[in-house]
Each structure stands twice: as structure tokens, then as C-alpha cells.
């Protein structure tokens, strides 16, 4: 592949005594390795136990301190705050994936092109929760046919990454005009409405949300990325684990890490 390597990162933060996000991150990371992700992978975690049982040369695990008593609203802001902790030297594109995602086939083709931002529409209108927290009264009427944009499957050109993430964090700090659970998705939709950067959407067939629409198994089974947004962590983990096993065929959760082979590719 005659393109610069890319960087995919995820944030796997758990409350004390929990580990569902760490386990989902393991499924995500190993699925990227198994489908030959072109580049590096970074995982941000807040628990001592690693995501992978063994180190892998493509994967960096970064321990961050989220602070005792941090709620979900505070934790979710790390999606954008880790921007200064990533080494972007030589990187072409940056892909952020929520840890409740899994890659079922090669996704390197999604990173090609001259776009600045690549986003994913969700089922549902932008004037609905959880997208509408920063829409004006006029926009609530004018944009009723526009889709909401997911904030957990985002591609950004490496040259624009830091500025985009800084702007996202700034927008997230604004008072919401309507009820919000975490605020990051409201902020991301506001950013996408205001940005002058070149942006496009991933094709629906490439990224599927089984829990957010009337799921058809054959559709999300053929997707490049499945994002299990919209359910409890236990339901998410169950779905993703099943898809991982069906796709890659391991029979033991502790053997999910891919052995390193000469040449540096998994």
C-alpha cells in the first residue's frame, strides 16, 4: 500500500470494579489486527490491567488518570482531550472508534481520499436527541430532514486532527439548549454544521448500528465496522463477542491477541 500509515485510537474507560470497556477494546483492537489495519493503534485506558494480554508492536496502551468520582460526562470528554498524547509523525489519517466497535473486514479503503473529516450518519434526525442539544430554534425546524451524526466513528486528516479535536472540546463546554446525556454527540453535530473543512459520510453499508435501527443480520454482518451503540455495556459486549468469534474463529477469550510475525504486520 503506497500510502502513509494511519492511526486508529480508542478510549476504554471503566469505573472502579468494572472492565466491560476494557474487554470491548480488546475485541476492537484484535479485530483491527486480524483485518490488517495499515498503521498503528492506540488505546487509552484508566485501569492497571492491560487491554491485550501480550504486547503487540502495532499497539500502544496509554494509561490516563480520569480522577476519582469522574462521571460519564467527564470520561467521554477524553475522546478529544487525548489529542496531545498521540504521536502523529508520519501519519496520514486518524480514525477514532468508540471501544464498542469491531472491524469485520479490511477497513483501510475507508481512509483513502482527500477529505478532512469523515463521519457516519445515524438512523434518526439531527433535531432529535442525542444530536440536538446545540441547535437553534430555527435549526430545529430547518434541519428536520438532516441525519444525526455519530460521534464514535470519525476519520480526520492528521494535519487537521489537533485543531478539530480542540474545537470539539471547546464546543462541548458550551451550555446545552436541550437535555443531554454526555454532550459529546451534541457538540460533534454542532461542529459538523459549522465547519468549513472538507467532509463526507461513510457509506451506510460500511458502518452499521445494529441496536439503533431495524437491524438486518446480513447487513451488519457484511459491514466493515459494527458499532454497538444504544444498549447496555453487557448487551454490547455480548453482541461484539459473538461477531468476533463468528468472524475470526477463536475459542478462548484469552487468545484474542494476534501473534507477531516477521515483517511487522499482524
Secondary structure, DSSP 8 states (H G I E B T S, - for coil): --S--EEEEEEE---TT--HHHHHHHHHHHHHHHTT-SEEEEEEESSSS-SSSS--TTEEEEE----TT--HHHHHTHHHHGGGGS--TT--EEEEE-TTEEE-S--GGGG-SS-SEEEEEEEEETTSTTT-TT--HHHHHHTTTSEEEEEEEEEEETTTHHHHHHHHHHHHTS--SS--SSSHHHHHHHHHHH--S-EEE--TTTEE-TTTTT--HHHHHS-SEEE-TTS-HHHHHHHHHHHHHHHH--S-GGG-S----TTS--
